[in-house]
């Protein structure tokens, strides 16, 4: 029988039911529990930050996907950053900061698989869940490897003030592209233009975006990085240029549908413009993450790249905080600080 760590109490959320539409309080089970001591080959992590991502909604659904669904009764899957507080693993020492998929909990036991050490002196800790974490990797490889931008091309990105959108727009500008963002509200649009350096931003909350696309992309769109799907994807597809590329990263407008997901109505634009549309999953580039981290960290040091996080204190706030993603209320990468 394994021993426990005295004076430590875990706090965690388990998936209690598969949501229908937006997740509700009864879909979660909050628990406190003893913290097990690490056995040989294991380490204990005190989680400091928990990443909240739109993909989490898909992980709650039953069915075939790129990753198995979270099981009923399982700790909710989530990216984390924490510090090693006890170790019987040769590769990790007490005091090491690590990122991984440790779930929505205050403490986690790990055998070391899937963990990556980070340097807290190289960047603020939350940045390792944003620009130097999964959103950074997603935007970097999705844009550069799949989008293959060329200087002078026009790049449009939806959810431009969000975690991945920030990355895509800034990297596209560094590559010499014209960048048009789509975001909700004056504050977010001002941010992506005046702080992130986008050339323009279209506020979808003001009405249909097609007039804005016609104004800011008069010669059409070469690359569209899609984080939302739905009507915005349709509007963009009507403005594609010859040999355009659409990168399908997410479809947050569809994740909580209680009716069938709405697919693109303008898909024949792909045929007319000899364009291509390709989905991405960031795990496909796992062996190249160091390449992206080195590049983005270098741009940050040079003052050419900004990382913004939206940090909410308290793991107990998880159910309500997660909903901010689907209401468009987060401003930057949404993170819970475990306090």
N, C-alpha and C positions, 0 to 999 in steps of 0.2 A: 504494500500500500504506500503510495507516494506521500511524502510529507508536505506541509504547507509553510508558507512564509508568515511568520508571526507579525501581527500588527498591520498586515496589508489586506485590504478589501477590494475586490474587483467590482466594477460597475459595468454593466453590459446590456446591449439590446439584442434580443433574438427575434427572428421573423416568426410571428405567430400565425399569420394567415396570408394568403396571396391576395394582394390588393385588387379591387375592381375599380378602375379609375384612379384618382389620387389616393395615395396611401392615407389611412386614417389611424386614429389612436389604437383601435382594437387590432390592427395588423401587427402590433409590436408587443413584446413582452420584456419589461425592464426587470433586471435582477441584480442582486448583490451576491457575491460568492467569495469563498476563500481563494487565495492565490497559491497555486501549487509551487513548490520549490523545483528548480530545474534538475533533471536527472542527467546522467552522463550523456554528452553530446547535445545538450540543450542549453538555452539561455532564457532569461526572463527579461522582458522589455516593459518598461513603464512608458505607456503611450502619452505623448505630449500633444500631438495634433492629429486630427482625423480628417481626411479629404472627403468632401461630398461632391459627387459627380453625377451627371444625368444618367450615365450608364447603370447606376445602381437600380434605377427603376426597372430596367430590362432584366437585371439579375434576379429580381423577385418573381418573375413570371416563369411558369412551367413551360417547357418546350425546348426544342433544339435551338442552340445559338452557338456563338464562338466560345462560350464558357458555360460550364454547367450551372443551372440555377441554384440559388441559395435554398437549402432544404428547410422545410418547416421545422422550427426548433433550433436551427443553427444560428450562431452569432452572425449578425448582418455583415456581409463582406464590405470592406472599405480599405482604401489605401491609408497608411499611417506613417507617422514619423515619431520615433521614441528613442529612449536611452536605455542601454543595457544596465540593469541593476544587480544581476546575479548571473554567473556564467559557469557552466561546465563544458563549454565548447571551445576547442582549441583555436578557432578562427575569430572569436569575439571576446573582448575584454570588458569588464565593468567600466562604464564611462563612454563606450562607443555609441555614437548616434547612428541609427539605422532607419531606412525606409523599407516598407514591405506592404503586404496585404494582411494586416493583423486584425481587421474588423473593428466594429464599433464597441470598443471596450477599453478600460483604463489600464489593464495589464494583459500581456500575452506571452505564452510559452512558445518557443520556436526551436526547430532543429537546425536553423540557419539557412534552409533552402528558401530562395526568393528574397533574401535580405540583401540590401546594399548599404555599405557604410557611406556616410556623408561627412563632409568637413564643415563643422559649424562656423569656422573662421572664414570660410570662403564666401558665404552668403547668409543672410538671415534665415533662421530655421524654416519658417513657412515657405520660403522660396523653393525649398527642396520638394514641396508638394505642388508647386506651380511651374514657374519657368524652368526649373532644373528637375522637375518631376514628370509625371505622366502627361499632363497637358502640354508641357514644353516638347516632350518627345513626339507627341501626337501631331502637333502643329508643324514641327520642324520636318519630320520625315514625310508626313502627308503632303505638305506643300512642295518640298524639294524633290522627293523621289517620285511621287505620283503626279503632282502638278507640273513639275519641271518648268518653273518660271524662267522667262527671259526678260532682260532689261527692256523697259518700254511697254511691256504688256500690262493689261488692265486686270487686276485681281479684285474680286468681290468676296467678302466674308460675312456670313451672318453670325448673330450672337457675338458681335465684334468686341464688346466690352467684357465678355466672359473669359474663362481661363484659356481655352484653345484659341478663340478669336484674337486675343491679344497677341499671341505668339505668331499666328499666321500673318497678321497685318504688319507687324514689325519686321519679321523676316523678309516678307515680300518687299517692303521699302528698302531694306538693306540690299536686296537683290536688284534694285533699280526699277521696280514696278510702280505703276500708279495703283493706289489701293483705295477702295471704297468699302466702308463698313455699313452694316445694317444693325441697328440697336434700338432699344426701346426707351425713349425719354430724352429730354434735353441734356440732362447731366451726363448720361452715358455717351451721347453723341459728342458733346463738348470734350469729354475725356479722350475719346479715341482720336479726335482731330488735333486738339491742342496739347495733349500730353504724349500720346502714342505716335503722333505724326502722320496719321492717315490723311489722304488728300480730301476726303469728304466722308460724310456719314448720313445715312437715310434713316429717319425715325419712323419705324413701322407703326408706332402708336398714333401717328398723325393721319393714317389712312393708307390706301394702297401704295405700294412702293414703286410701281412701274414708272410713274412720272419722274421720280428721283433717279431711277436707273437710266432713263432716256437722257436726263440732264447731265448726269455725271459720267455716263459711259456712252457718249454719242456714237462711237465707232464699234460698240459692242463689248462683250466680256470674253476675255481669253481664259480665265481661270475662276471658278466659283468653288469656294470651300464651304460646304453645307453642314451646318450644325442644327438646323431646325426643320427642314422638310416643309411639307404643306404648301400653302399658297405662295410663300416666299420663293420656294424652289421653282414653282410654275412661272412666276414672274421673271426670274432670272433666266430660265430656259428660253424665254421668248426673246432674249437679247444676246444670245450666244454668237460668237464670231466663228469663222471657219476654223476647224481643228481645235475647238475649245476643249477644256478639261474640267470635269466636275468631280470633286473629291467628296465622297459621302462619308462624313465622320459621325453624324448623328441626326436625329429627327425629333428634337425635344417637343415639337408641337404635336407629335403623334403618340408619345409614350403613355399618356394616361387616357387614351381613347377608350370608350366603352362600345364603340362601333368599329368595323374594320378599318385598318390603316388606309389613309388616302394616298394613293400613289401619284406620280407626276402625270398631269394631263397633257403637257407639251412635249412628251418624250420624242415625238417625230422630229423635233429640232435637232436631236442627236444625229438623225439620218441626214437631214438637209444640210447640216453644217459639218458633217463628217467628224462629229465630236465624240468624246468618250466620257463615260461615267463610271467611276470605280470606287468601291467601298474600301475602307481601311480599318484595321485593328492594330493598335500600337504595339501589342506584344510581338508582332511579326518582326520588329526591329530591335528586340531586346538585346541582341549581341552587339548592337551599334550605339546603345545609349551613351556610352562615354564620349563618342564623337559629338553628339548633339550637346551634351553638358559642357564640353570644352568650348564649343563655338558660342553658345548662349552666354556662358559665364564670361567669356572674353568680351562680347558685346556689352555686357553689363558694366564691366570694368571701364570700358571706353566711353560709357555714358550714352550708348546708342540703343539701349534696350531697357525697358521699364517693366517691373513685375508688380502687379497690384493684387492684394489678397483682401478678402472680406472675411474677417475672423470673428466667430461668435463664441463667447466663453460658456463652458458648461456642457458636459456630455448629456446631461438630462434634457438639454434643449434639442437633441437630435431629431425627434419626429417633426417638430415644427420647423426647424431650420432646413431640413431636407426639402420641404415644400417651397422654400424661397426659390429654388432652382426652377420650378415649374410655373411659378408666378412671375418670373422675371425680376425678382426683388434683389437678388444678389448683385453686387457691384465688384466684379473681379472674381478671383478663384475663391470659392466658398469652402471654409475650413472651420472645424470645431476645435477649440482649445480645451483640452481636458484639464480642469482645475479642481 
